[in-house]
């Protein structure tokens, strides 16, 4: 896969969807696309059949974005404390006719993650805690390709849809230690929704996903190699296989299903429940494909929403919750025979439990022809508990959050639209605890454990500003746009981070 192939797909996507655009003025389409109303119940619209009701107008956007993030200290050491890069993205949702729609995305991203430590494996949030790590770390260069395409069709009594998505990541470093990681993530989903009244549909969907990642860490320095650890959670590592076994791969799959009650006009009650089961194995290639670890994750999400429209005013409330449990199993092996290790048992050592609950309110007012605004207060609760069986270790923290987002849309003349967003959120820690038995006081792993715990359990405040300007004066029902975004995070211990992005694009 290369950039030329990606650009070919971008051109193909924009040509196809450009032919499907309707005659709605471009600024009206941009206004709907930037409004929070169509995306107010995001869990429901994961069902491809319900994508048919997602938007009212067709919209295609092609953009180039440069972004930069820098933090005084990483919130999670394994994910680094900065980023610098760019991405090219095409996104589209289009009505082909009165009975069908298509949507899609194509993205190419290139950049560098700064100061990644205790992690030489990509997709940390997917495969934790069973990663490869060393004491050196450094910046990681990466390329990401992501594609998605979906189709939905409406019939007299039901609607159906399907979507196919694929993501590929290549990540590497040009100095020791030199990882070369390749990720392949294929996802397919299908859904159906039956009409049960003048406004409501009952839907269900199924999803299958296949995941694979290969890791290879090399050393070319004349000074020798560094020890590579096979981590197993909360600072523990598989000592027996640490050292020079630097070739691993992960293989996994996901199966999930959902049930939804959804108002086709986005007025009324919306209910969604989704269950996801993800499993993967970590395998040592150097030792005859030795299956070192296995993870099983069960993820249950629920969402209940209500929306109402009166003229050009919108009201909404959404309650959402999530319960997730990840279990990690370590396989036990006997003495090797001809470089083959016989498996003699297994033990469940690592557990990660997460609970989340959120409430969001929405009010939007578009009564004025050239000015509209919306406000979204939010509140949330989250608790995470990681534990390791033997030696007994655990990390617990829970927090509440409260935030407010305000958006305005200004239309100047007939050709210019200005969209402004301001967001503020505060996260307040309620309680936290870190217990580490059998801790080696001289080991460098201690720095990682205490740093992550301090950052994750600390109070913090997030502020974000965004400004986007669309201009259509000299275009035929299209707009060009520019967007600037800034986000600032501040932790209780006076640690700060900044994020900037600048985008240029065109709406077809």
PAMIRO-773620 format. One record per residue (C-alpha): chain; x, y, z. Coordinates in nm, 3 decimals, padded with zeros to 5 digits. Each point is the difference from the previous one (the first is absolute). Layout:
BEGIN
<mol->A, east->X, north->Y, up->Z>
...
This chain:
BEGIN
<mol->A, east->00.000, north->00.000, up->00.000>
<mol->A, east->00.134, north->00.347, up->-00.085>
<mol->A, east->-00.105, north->00.362, up->-00.021>
<mol->A, east->-00.067, north->-00.011, up->-00.376>
<mol->A, east->-00.248, north->-00.284, up->00.047>
<mol->A, east->-00.167, north->00.193, up->00.281>
<mol->A, east->-00.032, north->00.315, up->-00.213>
<mol->A, east->-00.156, north->-00.208, up->-00.278>
<mol->A, east->-00.268, north->-00.117, up->00.244>
<mol->A, east->-00.056, north->00.358, up->00.116>
<mol->A, east->-00.058, north->00.115, up->-00.358>
<mol->A, east->-00.229, north->-00.296, up->-00.067>
<mol->A, east->-00.203, north->00.072, up->00.314>
<mol->A, east->-00.039, north->00.372, up->-00.067>
<mol->A, east->-00.094, north->-00.059, up->-00.363>
<mol->A, east->-00.264, north->-00.256, up->00.087>
<mol->A, east->-00.159, north->00.197, up->00.280>
<mol->A, east->00.024, north->00.324, up->-00.190>
<mol->A, east->-00.240, north->-00.143, up->-00.257>
<mol->A, east->-00.247, north->-00.081, up->00.277>
<mol->A, east->-00.019, north->00.348, up->00.155>
<mol->A, east->-00.334, north->00.175, up->00.014>
<mol->A, east->-00.082, north->00.362, up->-00.073>
<mol->A, east->-00.014, north->00.117, up->00.362>
<mol->A, east->00.221, north->00.311, up->00.043>
<mol->A, east->00.345, north->-00.087, up->00.128>
<mol->A, east->-00.018, north->00.220, up->00.312>
<mol->A, east->-00.325, north->-00.172, up->00.106>
<mol->A, east->00.171, north->-00.338, up->-00.034>
<mol->A, east->00.300, north->00.119, up->00.202>
<mol->A, east->-00.230, north->00.135, up->00.273>
<mol->A, east->-00.172, north->-00.337, up->00.039>
<mol->A, east->00.329, north->-00.190, up->-00.008>
<mol->A, east->00.149, north->00.215, up->00.281>
<mol->A, east->-00.314, north->-00.013, up->00.214>
<mol->A, east->-00.001, north->-00.240, up->00.300>
<mol->A, east->-00.358, north->-00.111, up->-00.074>
<mol->A, east->00.068, north->-00.279, up->-00.258>
<mol->A, east->00.270, north->-00.155, up->00.223>
<mol->A, east->-00.177, north->00.039, up->00.332>
<mol->A, east->-00.057, north->-00.377, up->00.038>
<mol->A, east->00.326, north->-00.144, up->-00.140>
<mol->A, east->-00.044, north->-00.356, up->00.130>
<mol->A, east->-00.324, north->-00.045, up->-00.198>
<mol->A, east->00.148, north->00.108, up->-00.332>
<mol->A, east->00.272, north->-00.264, up->00.024>
<mol->A, east->-00.269, north->-00.226, up->-00.146>
<mol->A, east->00.053, north->00.037, up->-00.378>
<mol->A, east->-00.374, north->-00.019, up->-00.066>
<mol->A, east->-00.056, north->00.313, up->00.210>
<mol->A, east->00.255, north->00.195, up->-00.202>
<mol->A, east->-00.283, north->00.048, up->-00.250>
<mol->A, east->-00.155, north->00.247, up->00.248>
<mol->A, east->00.326, north->00.159, up->00.116>
<mol->A, east->-00.003, north->00.322, up->-00.205>
<mol->A, east->-00.250, north->00.192, up->-00.205>
<mol->A, east->00.242, north->00.140, up->-00.258>
<mol->A, east->00.288, north->-00.153, up->-00.191>
<mol->A, east->00.347, north->00.114, up->00.098>
<mol->A, east->00.352, north->-00.076, up->-00.123>
<mol->A, east->00.312, north->00.154, up->00.149>
<mol->A, east->00.367, north->-00.029, up->-00.099>
<mol->A, east->00.259, north->00.149, up->00.236>
<mol->A, east->00.369, north->00.028, up->00.080>
<mol->A, east->00.085, north->00.042, up->00.370>
<mol->A, east->00.324, north->00.063, up->00.184>
<mol->A, east->00.005, north->-00.057, up->00.375>
<mol->A, east->00.235, north->00.033, up->00.294>
<mol->A, east->-00.027, north->-00.115, up->00.363>
<mol->A, east->00.251, north->00.048, up->00.280>
<mol->A, east->-00.030, north->-00.080, up->00.371>
<mol->A, east->00.235, north->00.068, up->00.289>
<mol->A, east->-00.049, north->-00.363, up->00.096>
<mol->A, east->-00.182, north->-00.292, up->-00.158>
<mol->A, east->-00.332, north->-00.093, up->00.158>
<mol->A, east->00.086, north->-00.361, up->-00.089>
<mol->A, east->00.374, north->-00.056, up->-00.064>
<mol->A, east->-00.068, north->-00.277, up->-00.252>
<mol->A, east->-00.185, north->00.248, up->-00.225>
<mol->A, east->00.260, north->00.277, up->-00.003>
<mol->A, east->-00.024, north->00.367, up->00.086>
<mol->A, east->-00.032, north->00.161, up->-00.343>
<mol->A, east->-00.094, north->-00.030, up->-00.365>
<mol->A, east->00.090, north->00.181, up->-00.321>
<mol->A, east->-00.144, north->-00.092, up->-00.336>
<mol->A, east->-00.266, north->00.046, up->-00.265>
<mol->A, east->-00.288, north->-00.189, up->-00.156>
<mol->A, east->-00.203, north->00.009, up->-00.321>
<mol->A, east->-00.362, north->-00.099, up->00.041>
<mol->A, east->-00.311, north->-00.037, up->-00.214>
<mol->A, east->-00.336, north->-00.053, up->00.171>
<mol->A, east->-00.337, north->-00.036, up->-00.164>
<mol->A, east->-00.368, north->-00.073, up->00.064>
<mol->A, east->-00.220, north->00.013, up->-00.309>
<mol->A, east->-00.351, north->-00.084, up->-00.109>
<mol->A, east->00.005, north->-00.187, up->-00.327>
<mol->A, east->-00.377, north->00.033, up->-00.036>
<mol->A, east->-00.312, north->00.002, up->00.218>
<mol->A, east->00.060, north->-00.359, up->00.110>
<mol->A, east->00.376, north->-00.039, up->00.054>
<mol->A, east->00.314, north->00.168, up->00.129>
<mol->A, east->00.373, north->-00.064, up->00.006>
<mol->A, east->00.270, north->00.123, up->00.237>
<mol->A, east->00.372, north->-00.042, up->00.022>
<mol->A, east->00.334, north->00.121, up->00.125>
<mol->A, east->00.359, north->-00.015, up->-00.119>
<mol->A, east->00.289, north->00.121, up->00.217>
<mol->A, east->00.376, north->00.009, up->-00.026>
<mol->A, east->00.198, north->00.116, up->00.305>
<mol->A, east->00.374, north->00.048, up->00.042>
<mol->A, east->00.170, north->00.121, up->00.314>
<mol->A, east->00.222, north->-00.055, up->00.298>
<mol->A, east->-00.092, north->-00.083, up->00.359>
<mol->A, east->00.246, north->00.154, up->00.244>
<mol->A, east->00.173, north->-00.172, up->00.291>
<mol->A, east->-00.178, north->-00.335, up->00.008>
<mol->A, east->00.132, north->-00.193, up->00.300>
<mol->A, east->-00.046, north->-00.354, up->00.126>
<mol->A, east->-00.175, north->-00.097, up->-00.322>
<mol->A, east->00.124, north->-00.128, up->-00.335>
<mol->A, east->-00.344, north->-00.123, up->-00.113>
<mol->A, east->-00.259, north->00.191, up->-00.204>
<mol->A, east->-00.369, north->00.036, up->00.088>
<mol->A, east->00.067, north->00.010, up->00.374>
<mol->A, east->-00.368, north->00.042, up->00.095>
<mol->A, east->-00.088, north->-00.309, up->-00.206>
<mol->A, east->00.261, north->-00.249, up->00.124>
<mol->A, east->00.090, north->00.119, up->00.352>
<mol->A, east->00.139, north->-00.119, up->00.236>
<mol->A, east->00.191, north->-00.260, up->-00.208>
<mol->A, east->00.245, north->00.222, up->-00.183>
<mol->A, east->00.374, north->-00.012, up->-00.068>
<mol->A, east->00.199, north->00.265, up->00.185>
<mol->A, east->00.352, north->00.118, up->00.081>
<mol->A, east->00.167, north->00.263, up->00.214>
<mol->A, east->00.102, north->00.226, up->-00.293>
<mol->A, east->-00.303, north->00.083, up->-00.217>
<mol->A, east->-00.002, north->00.313, up->-00.215>
<mol->A, east->-00.201, north->00.163, up->-00.279>
<mol->A, east->-00.202, north->-00.224, up->-00.233>
<mol->A, east->-00.077, north->00.078, up->-00.364>
<mol->A, east->-00.330, north->-00.133, up->-00.131>
<mol->A, east->-00.220, north->-00.019, up->-00.309>
<mol->A, east->-00.370, north->-00.080, up->00.021>
<mol->A, east->-00.246, north->-00.088, up->-00.275>
<mol->A, east->-00.371, north->-00.024, up->00.073>
<mol->A, east->-00.288, north->-00.074, up->-00.238>
<mol->A, east->-00.371, north->-00.047, up->00.052>
<mol->A, east->-00.295, north->-00.042, up->-00.232>
<mol->A, east->-00.367, north->-00.062, up->00.075>
<mol->A, east->-00.334, north->-00.033, up->-00.174>
<mol->A, east->-00.355, north->00.015, up->00.138>
<mol->A, east->-00.332, north->-00.051, up->-00.176>
<mol->A, east->-00.356, north->00.075, up->00.105>
<mol->A, east->-00.293, north->-00.228, up->-00.083>
<mol->A, east->-00.367, north->00.028, up->00.082>
<mol->A, east->00.014, north->-00.181, up->00.333>
<mol->A, east->00.371, north->-00.007, up->00.087>
<mol->A, east->00.345, north->00.147, up->-00.062>
<mol->A, east->00.327, north->-00.189, up->-00.030>
<mol->A, east->00.365, north->00.099, up->-00.023>
<mol->A, east->00.356, north->-00.128, up->00.001>
<mol->A, east->00.343, north->00.154, up->00.048>
<mol->A, east->00.358, north->-00.119, up->-00.056>
<mol->A, east->00.297, north->00.167, up->00.168>
<mol->A, east->00.375, north->-00.063, up->-00.005>
<mol->A, east->00.290, north->00.158, up->00.187>
<mol->A, east->00.373, north->-00.055, up->-00.051>
<mol->A, east->00.283, north->00.144, up->00.212>
<mol->A, east->00.375, north->-00.013, up->-00.052>
<mol->A, east->00.213, north->00.128, up->00.287>
<mol->A, east->00.379, north->00.009, up->00.030>
<mol->A, east->00.309, north->00.170, up->00.142>
<mol->A, east->00.332, north->00.060, up->-00.177>
<mol->A, east->00.225, north->-00.035, up->00.303>
<mol->A, east->00.036, north->-00.267, up->00.268>
<mol->A, east->-00.226, north->-00.150, up->00.113>
<mol->A, east->-00.152, north->-00.029, up->-00.349>
<mol->A, east->-00.355, north->-00.140, up->00.000>
<mol->A, east->-00.181, north->-00.074, up->-00.322>
<mol->A, east->-00.369, north->-00.049, up->00.068>
<mol->A, east->-00.273, north->-00.075, up->-00.254>
<mol->A, east->-00.367, north->00.006, up->00.096>
<mol->A, east->-00.288, north->-00.135, up->-00.207>
<mol->A, east->-00.357, north->00.057, up->00.122>
<mol->A, east->-00.298, north->-00.116, up->-00.210>
<mol->A, east->-00.355, north->00.073, up->00.109>
<mol->A, east->-00.334, north->-00.093, up->-00.160>
<mol->A, east->-00.347, north->00.082, up->00.129>
<mol->A, east->-00.358, north->-00.056, up->-00.117>
<mol->A, east->-00.331, north->00.117, up->00.141>
<mol->A, east->-00.373, north->00.012, up->-00.056>
<mol->A, east->-00.280, north->00.218, up->00.141>
<mol->A, east->-00.375, north->-00.071, up->-00.010>
<mol->A, east->-00.255, north->00.281, up->-00.009>
<mol->A, east->-00.246, north->-00.035, up->00.287>
<mol->A, east->-00.193, north->00.327, up->-00.028>
<mol->A, east->-00.010, north->00.337, up->-00.162>
<mol->A, east->00.329, north->00.106, up->00.156>
<mol->A, east->00.183, north->-00.294, up->00.161>
<mol->A, east->00.213, north->-00.290, up->-00.117>
<mol->A, east->00.138, north->-00.296, up->00.195>
<mol->A, east->00.345, north->-00.097, up->-00.117>
<mol->A, east->00.265, north->-00.263, up->00.058>
<mol->A, east->00.353, north->-00.043, up->-00.131>
<mol->A, east->00.290, north->-00.243, up->00.008>
<mol->A, east->00.369, north->00.068, up->-00.039>
<mol->A, east->00.311, north->-00.208, up->-00.062>
<mol->A, east->00.357, north->00.124, up->00.026>
<mol->A, east->00.338, north->-00.159, up->-00.069>
<mol->A, east->00.310, north->00.152, up->00.157>
<mol->A, east->00.370, north->-00.075, up->-00.051>
<mol->A, east->00.322, north->00.173, up->00.101>
<mol->A, east->00.357, north->-00.110, up->-00.059>
<mol->A, east->00.293, north->00.139, up->00.204>
<mol->A, east->00.371, north->-00.021, up->-00.065>
<mol->A, east->00.259, north->00.183, up->00.212>
<mol->A, east->00.361, north->00.017, up->-00.124>
<mol->A, east->00.328, north->00.145, up->00.129>
<mol->A, east->00.288, north->00.108, up->-00.226>
<mol->A, east->00.218, north->00.185, up->00.249>
<mol->A, east->00.352, north->-00.135, up->00.054>
<mol->A, east->-00.054, north->00.053, up->00.372>
<mol->A, east->-00.235, north->-00.298, up->00.008>
<mol->A, east->-00.369, north->-00.055, up->00.061>
<mol->A, east->-00.233, north->00.104, up->00.278>
<mol->A, east->-00.229, north->-00.238, up->00.182>
<mol->A, east->-00.350, north->-00.017, up->-00.142>
<mol->A, east->-00.276, north->-00.067, up->00.251>
<mol->A, east->-00.327, north->-00.181, up->-00.062>
<mol->A, east->-00.232, north->00.198, up->00.225>
<mol->A, east->-00.297, north->-00.159, up->00.176>
<mol->A, east->-00.164, north->00.288, up->00.186>
<mol->A, east->00.068, north->00.242, up->00.288>
<mol->A, east->00.376, north->-00.019, up->-00.046>
<mol->A, east->00.019, north->-00.380, up->-00.013>
<mol->A, east->00.182, north->-00.175, up->-00.285>
<mol->A, east->00.054, north->-00.354, up->-00.122>
<mol->A, east->00.359, north->-00.034, up->00.124>
<mol->A, east->00.056, north->-00.343, up->-00.154>
<mol->A, east->-00.040, north->00.126, up->-00.358>
<mol->A, east->00.138, north->00.352, up->00.038>
<mol->A, east->00.332, north->00.079, up->-00.161>
<mol->A, east->00.047, north->-00.075, up->-00.369>
<mol->A, east->-00.340, north->-00.142, up->-00.103>
<mol->A, east->-00.086, north->00.309, up->-00.199>
<mol->A, east->-00.238, north->-00.133, up->-00.267>
<mol->A, east->-00.366, north->-00.028, up->00.093>
<mol->A, east->-00.342, north->00.029, up->-00.155>
<mol->A, east->-00.356, north->00.047, up->00.118>
<mol->A, east->-00.307, north->-00.154, up->-00.153>
<mol->A, east->-00.352, north->00.071, up->00.115>
<mol->A, east->-00.361, north->00.031, up->-00.097>
<mol->A, east->-00.313, north->00.182, up->00.111>
<mol->A, east->-00.364, north->-00.101, up->-00.012>
<mol->A, east->-00.273, north->00.237, up->00.110>
<mol->A, east->-00.369, north->00.068, up->-00.037>
<mol->A, east->-00.244, north->00.280, up->00.071>
<mol->A, east->-00.368, north->00.083, up->00.041>
<mol->A, east->-00.145, north->00.347, up->-00.059>
<mol->A, east->-00.325, north->00.194, up->00.019>
<mol->A, east->00.040, north->00.310, up->-00.215>
<mol->A, east->-00.223, north->00.291, up->-00.115>
<mol->A, east->00.038, north->00.050, up->-00.373>
<mol->A, east->-00.070, north->00.374, up->00.030>
<mol->A, east->00.243, north->00.038, up->00.295>
<mol->A, east->-00.295, north->00.104, up->00.216>
<mol->A, east->-00.085, north->-00.228, up->00.287>
<mol->A, east->00.166, north->-00.270, up->00.204>
<mol->A, east->00.313, north->-00.187, up->-00.108>
<mol->A, east->00.127, north->-00.317, up->00.173>
<mol->A, east->00.314, north->-00.199, up->-00.085>
<mol->A, east->00.181, north->-00.295, up->00.154>
<mol->A, east->00.323, north->-00.145, up->-00.141>
<mol->A, east->00.206, north->-00.297, up->00.120>
<mol->A, east->00.355, north->-00.054, up->-00.124>
<mol->A, east->00.232, north->-00.296, up->00.064>
<mol->A, east->00.363, north->00.038, up->-00.101>
<mol->A, east->00.266, north->-00.270, up->00.039>
<mol->A, east->00.364, north->-00.012, up->-00.108>
<mol->A, east->00.319, north->-00.200, up->00.055>
<mol->A, east->00.359, north->00.118, up->00.027>
<mol->A, east->00.236, north->-00.247, up->-00.170>
<mol->A, east->00.380, north->-00.018, up->00.005>
<mol->A, east->00.122, north->-00.063, up->-00.355>
<mol->A, east->00.357, north->-00.073, up->00.116>
<mol->A, east->-00.112, north->-00.306, up->00.200>
<mol->A, east->-00.198, north->-00.201, up->-00.254>
<mol->A, east->-00.304, north->00.229, up->00.028>
<mol->A, east->-00.032, north->-00.038, up->00.375>
<mol->A, east->-00.342, north->00.128, up->00.124>
<mol->A, east->00.113, north->00.213, up->00.293>
<mol->A, east->-00.318, north->00.184, up->00.104>
<mol->A, east->-00.370, north->00.016, up->-00.073>
<mol->A, east->-00.245, north->00.284, up->00.066>
<mol->A, east->-00.379, north->-00.005, up->00.011>
<mol->A, east->-00.189, north->00.327, up->00.021>
<mol->A, east->-00.376, north->00.037, up->00.049>
<mol->A, east->-00.144, north->00.345, up->-00.070>
<mol->A, east->-00.365, north->00.096, up->00.064>
<mol->A, east->-00.123, north->00.345, up->-00.102>
<mol->A, east->-00.342, north->00.161, up->00.034>
<mol->A, east->-00.151, north->00.328, up->-00.110>
<mol->A, east->-00.338, north->00.165, up->00.055>
<mol->A, east->-00.088, north->00.329, up->-00.162>
<mol->A, east->-00.286, north->00.237, up->-00.066>
<mol->A, east->-00.020, north->00.276, up->-00.259>
<mol->A, east->-00.270, north->00.249, up->-00.084>
<mol->A, east->-00.032, north->00.263, up->-00.269>
<mol->A, east->-00.228, north->00.301, up->00.000>
<mol->A, east->00.044, north->00.208, up->-00.311>
<mol->A, east->00.373, north->00.075, up->-00.015>
<mol->A, east->00.068, north->-00.080, up->00.366>
<mol->A, east->00.134, north->-00.336, up->00.123>
<mol->A, east->00.013, north->-00.155, up->00.346>
<mol->A, east->00.169, north->-00.323, up->00.096>
<mol->A, east->00.121, north->-00.209, up->00.291>
<mol->A, east->00.221, north->-00.310, up->-00.017>
<mol->A, east->00.097, north->-00.248, up->00.269>
<mol->A, east->00.275, north->-00.251, up->-00.074>
<mol->A, east->00.180, north->-00.268, up->00.195>
<mol->A, east->00.274, north->-00.254, up->-00.051>
<mol->A, east->00.133, north->-00.305, up->00.185>
<mol->A, east->00.320, north->-00.157, up->-00.129>
<mol->A, east->00.210, north->-00.284, up->00.138>
<mol->A, east->00.333, north->-00.121, up->-00.144>
<mol->A, east->00.152, north->-00.327, up->00.125>
<mol->A, east->00.357, north->-00.099, up->-00.072>
<mol->A, east->00.124, north->-00.360, up->00.009>
<mol->A, east->00.365, north->-00.102, up->00.023>
<mol->A, east->00.087, north->-00.341, up->-00.139>
<mol->A, east->00.243, north->-00.216, up->00.199>
<mol->A, east->00.268, north->-00.212, up->-00.170>
<mol->A, east->00.232, north->-00.286, up->00.093>
<mol->A, east->00.363, north->-00.047, up->-00.092>
<mol->A, east->00.074, north->00.028, up->-00.373>
<mol->A, east->00.050, north->-00.304, up->-00.220>
<mol->A, east->00.167, north->00.078, up->-00.336>
<mol->A, east->-00.082, north->00.369, up->00.053>
<mol->A, east->-00.366, north->-00.084, up->00.053>
<mol->A, east->-00.164, north->00.093, up->00.331>
<mol->A, east->-00.285, north->-00.233, up->00.104>
<mol->A, east->-00.293, north->00.185, up->00.157>
<mol->A, east->-00.076, north->-00.140, up->00.345>
<mol->A, east->-00.267, north->00.241, up->00.121>
<mol->A, east->-00.138, north->00.352, up->00.005>
<mol->A, east->-00.097, north->00.259, up->00.258>
<mol->A, east->-00.218, north->00.311, up->-00.007>
<mol->A, east->00.229, north->00.267, up->00.143>
<mol->A, east->-00.117, north->00.339, up->-00.135>
<mol->A, east->-00.341, north->00.166, up->00.018>
<mol->A, east->-00.113, north->00.345, up->-00.109>
<mol->A, east->-00.352, north->00.116, up->00.092>
<mol->A, east->-00.149, north->00.328, up->-00.122>
<mol->A, east->-00.333, north->00.169, up->00.071>
<mol->A, east->-00.120, north->00.319, up->-00.170>
<mol->A, east->-00.320, north->00.206, up->00.016>
<mol->A, east->-00.074, north->00.328, up->-00.178>
<mol->A, east->-00.284, north->00.245, up->-00.050>
<mol->A, east->-00.014, north->00.263, up->-00.276>
<mol->A, east->-00.258, north->00.273, up->-00.053>
<mol->A, east->-00.050, north->00.184, up->-00.329>
<mol->A, east->-00.176, north->00.316, up->-00.107>
<mol->A, east->00.038, north->00.142, up->-00.351>
<mol->A, east->-00.163, north->00.313, up->-00.143>
<mol->A, east->-00.004, north->00.077, up->-00.374>
<mol->A, east->-00.288, north->00.248, up->00.001>
<mol->A, east->00.208, north->00.282, up->-00.144>
<mol->A, east->00.081, north->-00.031, up->-00.369>
<mol->A, east->00.366, north->00.093, up->00.031>
<mol->A, east->00.079, north->-00.105, up->00.355>
<mol->A, east->-00.039, north->-00.322, up->00.194>
<mol->A, east->00.136, north->-00.134, up->00.325>
<mol->A, east->-00.007, north->-00.305, up->00.224>
<mol->A, east->00.106, north->-00.087, up->00.351>
<mol->A, east->00.091, north->-00.343, up->00.146>
<mol->A, east->00.052, north->-00.048, up->00.375>
<mol->A, east->00.156, north->-00.337, up->00.094>
<mol->A, east->00.067, north->-00.200, up->00.316>
<mol->A, east->00.167, north->-00.337, up->00.044>
<mol->A, east->00.143, north->-00.263, up->00.231>
<mol->A, east->00.279, north->-00.252, up->-00.066>
<mol->A, east->00.167, north->-00.267, up->00.212>
<mol->A, east->00.293, north->-00.221, up->-00.102>
<mol->A, east->00.147, north->-00.287, up->00.201>
<mol->A, east->00.305, north->-00.192, up->-00.122>
<mol->A, east->00.118, north->-00.299, up->00.201>
<mol->A, east->00.267, north->-00.269, up->-00.015>
<mol->A, east->-00.049, north->-00.325, up->00.189>
<mol->A, east->00.347, north->-00.112, up->00.111>
<mol->A, east->00.185, north->00.191, up->00.126>
<mol->A, east->-00.306, north->00.201, up->00.101>
<mol->A, east->-00.008, north->00.341, up->-00.165>
<mol->A, east->-00.277, north->00.245, up->-00.083>
<mol->A, east->-00.062, north->00.352, up->-00.125>
<mol->A, east->-00.340, north->00.164, up->00.055>
<mol->A, east->-00.126, north->00.346, up->-00.080>
<mol->A, east->-00.342, north->00.152, up->-00.058>
<mol->A, east->-00.101, north->00.348, up->-00.106>
<mol->A, east->-00.293, north->00.221, up->-00.082>
<mol->A, east->-00.007, north->00.258, up->-00.278>
<mol->A, east->-00.205, north->00.305, up->-00.096>
<mol->A, east->00.024, north->00.197, up->-00.321>
<mol->A, east->-00.164, north->00.252, up->-00.228>
<mol->A, east->00.020, north->00.050, up->-00.375>
<mol->A, east->-00.128, north->00.302, up->-00.190>
<mol->A, east->-00.018, north->00.022, up->-00.380>
<mol->A, east->-00.106, north->00.285, up->-00.226>
<mol->A, east->-00.056, north->00.022, up->-00.376>
<mol->A, east->00.013, north->00.338, up->-00.178>
<mol->A, east->-00.083, north->00.046, up->-00.371>
<mol->A, east->00.132, north->00.318, up->-00.160>
<mol->A, east->-00.159, north->00.101, up->-00.328>
<mol->A, east->-00.070, north->-00.294, up->-00.228>
<mol->A, east->00.344, north->-00.152, up->-00.014>
<mol->A, east->00.170, north->-00.020, up->00.341>
<mol->A, east->-00.064, north->-00.214, up->00.310>
<mol->A, east->00.186, north->00.027, up->00.330>
<mol->A, east->-00.032, north->-00.284, up->00.252>
<mol->A, east->00.142, north->00.049, up->00.353>
<mol->A, east->00.026, north->-00.254, up->00.283>
<mol->A, east->00.111, north->00.043, up->00.361>
<mol->A, east->00.019, north->-00.292, up->00.244>
<mol->A, east->00.103, north->-00.032, up->00.363>
<mol->A, east->00.007, north->-00.318, up->00.212>
<mol->A, east->00.127, north->-00.068, up->00.351>
<mol->A, east->00.086, north->-00.348, up->00.131>
<mol->A, east->-00.002, north->-00.040, up->00.381>
<mol->A, east->00.154, north->-00.305, up->00.163>
<mol->A, east->-00.217, north->-00.163, up->00.267>
<mol->A, east->00.237, north->-00.269, up->00.127>
<mol->A, east->00.311, north->-00.186, up->-00.109>
<mol->A, east->00.223, north->-00.279, up->00.124>
<mol->A, east->00.321, north->-00.167, up->-00.115>
<mol->A, east->00.126, north->-00.320, up->00.163>
<mol->A, east->00.316, north->-00.166, up->-00.132>
<mol->A, east->00.121, north->-00.310, up->00.178>
<mol->A, east->00.345, north->-00.150, up->-00.078>
<mol->A, east->00.125, north->00.328, up->-00.137>
<mol->A, east->00.369, north->00.024, up->-00.089>
<mol->A, east->00.105, north->00.342, up->00.134>
<mol->A, east->00.283, north->00.028, up->-00.249>
<mol->A, east->-00.191, north->-00.092, up->-00.313>
<mol->A, east->-00.074, north->00.267, up->-00.264>
<mol->A, east->-00.351, north->-00.138, up->-00.036>
<mol->A, east->-00.091, north->00.181, up->00.320>
<mol->A, east->00.026, north->00.336, up->-00.177>
<mol->A, east->-00.255, north->-00.108, up->-00.261>
<mol->A, east->-00.245, north->-00.142, up->00.256>
<mol->A, east->00.002, north->00.302, up->00.229>
<mol->A, east->-00.005, north->00.251, up->-00.286>
<mol->A, east->-00.302, north->-00.161, up->-00.168>
<mol->A, east->-00.184, north->-00.026, up->00.330>
<mol->A, east->00.066, north->00.363, up->00.092>
<mol->A, east->-00.117, north->00.129, up->-00.338>
<mol->A, east->-00.310, north->-00.220, up->-00.030>
<mol->A, east->-00.120, north->00.074, up->00.354>
<mol->A, east->00.069, north->00.374, up->-00.010>
<mol->A, east->-00.262, north->00.273, up->-00.033>
<mol->A, east->00.017, north->00.168, up->-00.339>
<mol->A, east->-00.172, north->00.266, up->-00.210>
<mol->A, east->-00.040, north->00.007, up->-00.377>
<mol->A, east->-00.070, north->00.309, up->-00.210>
<mol->A, east->-00.053, north->-00.009, up->-00.376>
<mol->A, east->-00.070, north->00.260, up->-00.271>
<mol->A, east->-00.078, north->-00.053, up->-00.367>
<mol->A, east->-00.070, north->00.239, up->-00.287>
<mol->A, east->-00.103, north->-00.104, up->-00.351>
<mol->A, east->-00.073, north->00.225, up->-00.298>
<mol->A, east->-00.173, north->-00.123, up->-00.320>
<mol->A, east->-00.010, north->00.211, up->-00.317>
<mol->A, east->-00.210, north->-00.074, up->-00.310>
<mol->A, east->00.006, north->00.330, up->-00.187>
<mol->A, east->00.176, north->-00.113, up->-00.317>
<mol->A, east->-00.091, north->-00.370, up->00.005>
<mol->A, east->-00.294, north->-00.187, up->-00.152>
<mol->A, east->-00.185, north->-00.128, up->00.311>
<mol->A, east->00.329, north->-00.089, up->00.170>
<mol->A, east->00.202, north->00.162, up->00.275>
<mol->A, east->00.363, north->00.027, up->00.096>
<mol->A, east->00.073, north->00.014, up->00.371>
<mol->A, east->00.272, north->00.049, up->00.256>
<mol->A, east->-00.012, north->-00.109, up->00.363>
<mol->A, east->00.218, north->00.064, up->00.306>
<mol->A, east->-00.027, north->-00.205, up->00.320>
<mol->A, east->00.173, north->00.038, up->00.336>
<mol->A, east->-00.028, north->-00.210, up->00.315>
<mol->A, east->00.164, north->00.061, up->00.336>
<mol->A, east->00.022, north->-00.247, up->00.290>
<mol->A, east->00.121, north->00.080, up->00.348>
<mol->A, east->00.051, north->-00.253, up->00.278>
<mol->A, east->-00.008, north->00.070, up->00.373>
<mol->A, east->00.378, north->-00.034, up->00.026>
<mol->A, east->00.044, north->00.294, up->-00.242>
<mol->A, east->00.072, north->-00.227, up->-00.299>
<mol->A, east->-00.127, north->00.136, up->-00.331>
<mol->A, east->-00.060, north->-00.116, up->-00.356>
<mol->A, east->-00.096, north->00.182, up->-00.319>
<mol->A, east->-00.150, north->-00.122, up->-00.325>
<mol->A, east->-00.022, north->00.201, up->-00.324>
<mol->A, east->-00.137, north->-00.089, up->-00.342>
<mol->A, east->-00.051, north->00.191, up->-00.324>
<mol->A, east->-00.219, north->-00.133, up->-00.280>
<mol->A, east->-00.067, north->00.102, up->-00.359>
<mol->A, east->-00.268, north->-00.168, up->-00.206>
<mol->A, east->-00.286, north->00.005, up->-00.244>
<mol->A, east->-00.364, north->-00.099, up->00.032>
<mol->A, east->-00.144, north->-00.152, up->-00.317>
